[in-house]
């Protein structure tokens, strides 16, 4: 009888273990499916007239935030949501490299590259400096600065793992920059007749100063095909600089952590600086993959039809990641964290626009 009791207990334990595993897999699948549905919803909403300016990634974040506020997110699906916001994010960034054609960037000429570098450096310094002056959290300030200076939500997503930002910080920064980009896109379209720029000049201006690729296309397409094509090339020149900026922040964060560890070690009697002496250069695999895919696209190793399909997949994965980020933040947190970054980003966006307009005239591209 005692042996049978032990066998029954053992079977019950095994059953409970299998039941927990099944529930975990089910919850993971539900979380993953939810981000997929929100990503598809964002994709089709982005085809509507006004919403197309915001773009699929921005809409995915907003849908995630609204869904959590209206319905809530059960704890059991958290693992699937986090898989989307972290793992799928990296996969999407790698495939996004297929947008870059290094030949097109080189053909655009050195002036375009100079404009892109000047814009990124000055905007990064200005927005980050303003955010520190406003006492905004350091990571939140960095993400807002990078999103404003480089390529919106995609830049925020790529820099976030490098500086170990929280989901709340990532989502707030991405949404803040996206809203600002949408506002400036509408202003650009309305102000084009008053700017006195040629189609070429306006294309360079839009590509060099607007936040998302979707914003650049939306602002330049009404002006003409030449403006739209050149705007995208200039924008992708800024996107190409995402990799070195991300690596730079990775190095900075590693040195900062090593310095703090050394100071703590000195306080406890150990040799300062010994910690992390053998720390490797932080080259994240997904940034390496991003550069590899841009090289593959430049060399034309993948047929254009396949490349187009992979880019659709890239934006779907990124949209799932953005939806996951949105599902991880509530409106109270956004209201608490988002006001100051919005002001800093607004100041940076104004600076970016004025600087771009000035550089185009100085370099004779107007």
C-alpha positions in Angstrom: 0.0 0.0 0.0 2.8 2.4 0.9 4.6 1.7 -2.5 1.3 2.4 -4.3 0.9 5.7 -2.4 4.5 6.7 -3.4 3.7 5.8 -7.1 0.5 7.8 -7.0 2.3 10.9 -5.5 5.0 10.6 -8.1 2.5 10.4 -10.9 0.6 13.4 -9.5 3.9 15.4 -9.3 4.7 14.5 -12.9 1.2 15.5 -14.0 1.5 18.8 -12.2 4.9 19.4 -13.8 3.5 18.7 -17.3 0.4 20.9 -16.5 2.6 23.8 -15.5 4.8 23.4 -18.6 1.7 23.3 -20.8 0.3 26.5 -19.2 3.7 28.2 -19.6 3.8 27.3 -23.3 0.2 28.3 -23.7 0.8 31.7 -22.0 4.0 32.2 -24.1 2.0 31.5 -27.3 -0.8 33.8 -26.3 1.7 36.7 -25.6 3.5 36.1 -28.9 0.2 35.9 -30.8 -1.1 39.1 -29.2 2.0 41.1 -30.4 1.6 39.5 -33.9 -2.1 40.6 -34.1 -1.2 44.1 -33.0 1.6 44.3 -35.5 -0.7 43.3 -38.3 -3.3 45.8 -37.1 -0.6 48.5 -37.2 0.5 47.4 -40.7 -3.0 47.9 -42.1 -3.8 51.0 -40.2 -0.5 52.5 -41.5 -2.0 52.3 -45.0 -4.8 54.8 -44.1 -4.2 58.4 -45.3 -3.4 60.2 -42.1 -2.0 57.2 -40.1 0.5 56.5 -42.9 2.5 59.5 -41.6 2.9 57.8 -38.2 4.1 54.5 -39.7 3.7 50.9 -38.6 6.2 50.9 -35.7 4.7 54.0 -34.0 1.2 52.6 -34.4 2.3 49.3 -32.9 3.6 51.0 -29.8 0.4 53.1 -29.4 -1.8 50.0 -30.0 0.1 48.1 -27.3 -0.3 51.0 -24.8 -4.1 51.3 -25.6 -4.6 47.6 -25.4 -3.0 47.4 -21.9 -5.0 50.4 -20.7 -8.3 49.0 -22.0 -8.0 45.2 -21.5 -4.8 44.6 -19.4 -2.1 42.0 -19.8 -2.3 38.8 -17.7 0.9 37.8 -16.1 0.9 34.4 -17.9 1.5 36.0 -21.3 4.3 38.2 -20.1 7.0 35.8 -21.3 5.7 35.8 -24.8 5.4 39.6 -24.9 9.0 40.0 -23.6 10.2 37.5 -26.3 8.8 39.8 -28.9 10.2 43.0 -27.4 13.7 41.6 -27.0 14.5 38.6 -29.2 12.3 39.6 -32.2 13.6 43.1 -31.9 17.2 42.0 -32.6 16.1 39.8 -35.5 14.2 42.7 -37.0 17.2 45.1 -36.7 19.4 42.5 -38.5 17.0 42.3 -41.5 16.6 46.1 -41.5 20.2 46.2 -42.8 18.8 45.1 -46.2 17.4 48.6 -46.6 20.9 50.0 -46.9 22.8 50.1 -50.2 26.3 51.5 -49.6 26.7 52.3 -53.3 23.7 54.6 -53.3 25.0 56.4 -50.2 28.4 56.9 -51.9 26.9 58.1 -55.1 24.9 60.8 -53.2 28.2 62.5 -52.6 30.3 63.6 -49.6 28.1 66.6 -48.9 25.2 64.4 -47.9 27.4 62.4 -45.6 28.8 65.5 -44.0 25.3 66.9 -43.4 24.2 63.6 -41.8 27.2 63.5 -39.5 26.9 67.1 -38.5 23.2 66.7 -37.8 23.6 63.6 -35.7 26.5 64.9 -33.6 25.0 68.3 -32.9 21.5 66.9 -32.2 22.8 64.1 -29.9 24.8 66.7 -27.9 22.0 69.2 -27.8 19.1 66.8 -26.8 21.2 64.9 -24.3 22.6 68.1 -22.8 19.2 69.6 -22.5 17.8 66.3 -21.0 20.5 66.3 -18.3 19.9 70.0 -17.6 16.2 69.2 -17.2 17.2 66.3 -14.8 15.7 63.6 -17.1 17.0 60.1 -16.4 20.3 59.5 -18.2 19.1 56.5 -20.2 15.8 58.2 -21.2 17.8 61.2 -22.3 20.1 59.1 -24.5 17.3 57.3 -26.2 15.4 60.5 -26.9 18.5 62.0 -28.3 19.3 59.0 -30.5 15.7 58.7 -31.8 15.7 62.4 -32.7 19.1 62.5 -34.3 19.2 59.2 -36.2 16.1 57.2 -37.2 13.3 57.4 -34.7 11.9 54.2 -33.1 14.4 52.0 -34.9 17.3 53.9 -33.3 15.7 53.8 -29.9 15.2 50.0 -30.3 18.8 49.5 -31.3 20.4 51.7 -28.6 18.2 50.5 -25.8 20.0 47.1 -25.2 23.4 48.9 -25.4 22.6 51.1 -22.4 20.4 48.5 -20.6 17.3 50.7 -20.7 14.1 49.5 -19.2 11.0 48.7 -21.3 9.3 51.8 -20.0 12.2 54.0 -21.0 12.4 52.5 -24.4 8.6 52.7 -25.1 8.4 56.3 -23.8 11.3 57.4 -25.9 10.1 55.7 -29.1 6.6 57.1 -28.8 7.9 60.6 -27.9 10.1 60.8 -31.0 7.5 59.3 -33.2 4.9 61.8 -32.2 7.3 64.7 -32.8 8.2 63.2 -36.2 4.6 63.1 -37.2 4.0 66.7 -36.1 7.1 67.9 -38.1 6.1 65.9 -41.1 2.8 67.8 -41.3 4.6 71.1 -40.8 7.0 70.3 -43.6 4.3 69.4 -46.1 2.4 72.6 -45.3 5.5 74.8 -45.3 7.1 73.5 -48.6 5.8 76.3 -50.8 7.2 78.9 -48.4 10.7 77.4 -48.0 12.0 78.4 -51.4 13.8 75.1 -51.9 14.2 73.2 -55.2 12.8 69.6 -55.4 16.3 68.3 -54.8 17.0 70.7 -52.0 13.7 69.8 -50.2 14.4 66.1 -50.6 17.8 66.5 -48.9 16.2 68.7 -46.2 13.5 66.2 -45.4 15.8 63.2 -45.5 18.4 64.9 -43.3 16.0 66.2 -40.6 12.9 64.0 -40.2 12.8 61.2 -37.7 11.4 58.0 -39.3 11.7 56.6 -42.8 7.9 56.7 -42.9 8.0 60.5 -42.1 10.6 61.1 -44.8 8.5 59.4 -47.4 5.3 61.0 -46.3 6.8 64.5 -46.4 8.7 64.2 -49.7 6.3 62.1 -51.9 3.8 65.0 -52.4 6.7 67.2 -53.8 7.8 64.7 -56.5 9.6 61.5 -57.3 13.1 63.0 -57.4 12.5 64.6 -54.0 11.3 61.3 -52.6 14.1 59.2 -54.0 16.8 61.6 -52.7 15.1 62.0 -49.4 15.2 58.2 -48.8 18.9 58.0 -49.8 19.8 60.8 -47.4 17.7 59.2 -44.6 19.4 55.9 -45.1 22.8 57.6 -44.8 21.7 58.6 -41.3 20.5 55.1 -40.7 23.9 53.7 -41.8 25.4 55.8 -38.9 23.2 53.9 -36.4 25.7 51.1 -36.1 28.8 53.1 -35.1 26.6 55.2 -32.7 25.3 52.1 -31.1 28.8 50.7 -30.7 30.0 54.0 -29.3 27.3 53.9 -26.6 28.1 50.3 -25.9 31.8 51.2 -25.3 30.7 54.2 -23.2 28.3 52.1 -21.0 30.9 49.4 -20.5 33.6 51.9 -19.4 31.1 53.7 -17.1 30.1 50.4 -15.4 33.8 49.4 -15.1 34.6 52.8 -13.5 31.7 52.4 -11.0 32.8 48.9 -10.2 36.4 50.2 -9.7 35.2 52.9 -7.3 33.1 50.4 -5.3 36.2 48.1 -5.3 38.4 50.9 -4.0 35.9 51.5 -1.2 36.2 47.9 -0.1 40.0 47.8 -0.3 40.4 46.1 -3.7 42.5 47.6 -6.5 40.5 50.1 -8.5 40.1 49.4 -12.2 40.9 45.7 -11.7 37.3 44.8 -12.3 36.6 44.5 -16.0 40.3 44.6 -17.0 39.7 41.9 -19.5 36.3 43.3 -20.6 35.8 42.7 -24.3 34.7 45.4 -26.8 30.9 45.3 -26.7 30.1 44.4 -30.3 26.5 43.3 -30.2 25.7 40.4 -32.6 22.6 42.1 -33.9 24.5 45.3 -35.0 27.0 43.0 -36.7 24.2 41.3 -38.4 22.8 44.7 -39.5 26.1 45.6 -41.1 26.4 42.1 -42.7 22.9 42.4 -44.3 23.7 45.9 -45.7 26.8 44.4 -47.3 24.8 41.5 -48.7 22.3 44.0 -50.2 25.0 46.2 -51.6 26.6 43.2 -53.4 23.3 42.1 -54.8 23.6 38.6 -53.6 19.8 38.3 -52.8 17.2 38.9 -55.6 15.2 42.1 -55.2 11.9 40.3 -54.8 13.4 38.2 -51.9 14.9 41.4 -50.3 11.5 43.1 -50.5 9.9 40.2 -48.7 12.6 40.1 -46.0 12.1 43.8 -45.4 8.4 43.3 -44.9 9.3 40.6 -42.4 11.8 42.9 -40.7 9.1 45.6 -40.2 6.7 42.9 -39.0 9.2 41.7 -36.4 10.0 45.3 -35.4 6.3 46.1 -35.1 5.8 43.0 -32.9 8.7 44.2 -30.7 7.2 47.7 -30.5 3.8 46.2 -29.6 5.5 44.3 -26.9 7.1 47.5 -25.6 3.7 49.2 -25.7 2.1 46.3 -23.8 4.7 46.8 -21.1 3.8 50.4 -20.2 0.8 52.0 -18.8 -0.5 55.5 -19.4 0.3 56.7 -15.9 4.0 55.8 -16.4 4.0 57.5 -19.8 2.5 60.7 -18.3 5.1 60.6 -15.5 8.1 60.0 -17.7 7.2 61.4 -21.1 6.6 65.2 -20.5 10.2 66.3 -20.1 11.6 64.0 -22.8 9.0 65.5 -25.2 10.2 69.0 -24.4 13.8 68.0 -25.0 13.0 66.2 -28.2 10.9 69.1 -29.4 13.9 71.4 -28.9 16.2 69.0 -30.6 13.8 68.6 -33.6 13.6 72.4 -34.0 17.4 72.6 -33.9 17.7 69.8 -36.4 15.3 71.5 -38.8 17.0 74.9 -38.6 20.4 73.4 -38.9 19.4 71.4 -41.9 17.9 74.4 -43.7 21.1 76.4 -43.0 23.5 73.6 -44.1 21.6 73.1 -47.4 22.1 76.8 -48.3 25.7 76.9 -47.1 26.6 73.9 -49.2 24.8 75.1 -52.3 22.2 72.3 -52.3 19.1 74.5 -52.1 
